Amino acid sequence: MARLLYIECSPRKRDSASIDICRAFLDAYREVHPADTVDTLDVWNLALPEFDGDALAAKYAGLAGVARTPEQASAWARIEALAAPFHAADKLLFGIPLWNFGIPYKLKHLIDVISQKDVLFTFDGTGFTGKLAGRKAAVVYARGLDYASPGSFTPAREYDLQRPYVEAWLKFVGVTDVQGIVVEKTLLGDDGRSGRRAAVDAARALARDF
C-alpha cells in the first residue's frame, strides 16, 4: 500500500484546468489503487511562515553546526512539519498553473521554506543529495496561452519558466522519476477545451500505471 501526496496549486478551484485534470488523474488512480492513501496539500490553505528572523537564524545555526535557541528551534520545527508530507509520501502529484511565465507565488513560498539542508537535501564535499530519493512525481502544467506551436508569441524556449524550474527542483531534492502533462490555450475557447479533454485522457492513462 502506497501513499500519494497531491499538491494543489491553483486558487480557482472549480474553474481551474490543473485541478480538473488532477481530479481525473486521482479518480483513475483510486480505481487501480483502491488500498492506497491519497493526501491533499492545498498551498492556498497553508499558513506559510515568513523565512526571516528566527527561521533564517536557525538555518545558519544549522549550517554553522551551533546550537539553536529555543525560538530558532521552534521556527525550524515548523519548517520540518511543512516538509513532513513530502517525506511521508511515496508518490507526488502536482497541479500547477503558469503565472507570469513561472509558478504561483504560494508554491514558490512553500518551496523556499522547505528546501533546506537536512530537511529536503544534504551536501558534503562531493555535492548535493536529495532526501526525497526513490519517489516518483507526476506534474500537470496548465497554461492559458500557446507556448508550443511554431510561431507562438510566447515560445516555450523563452517564456516557459514553469516546467524547467519544477523539474530542476524535483531533481535537486532527489525525485528523478518525473512525468509531465501539459495543457495549453486554456484561455482560448474551443482550442482550450479540446486541449483540456486530451489532457484529461492523458492523466487517466498515466494514473493507471503510476
Secondary structure, 3 states (H helix, E strand, C coil): CCEEEEEECCCCHHHCHHHHHHHHHHHHHHHHCCCCEEEEEEHHHCCCCCCCHHHHHHHHHHHHCCCCCHHHHHHHHHHHHHHHHHHHCCEEEEEEECECCECCHHHHHHHHHHCCECCCEEEECCEEEECCCCCEEEEEEECCCCCCCCCCCCCHHHHCCCHHHHHHHHHHCCCCEEEEEEECCCCCCHHHHHHHHHHHHHHHHHHHCC
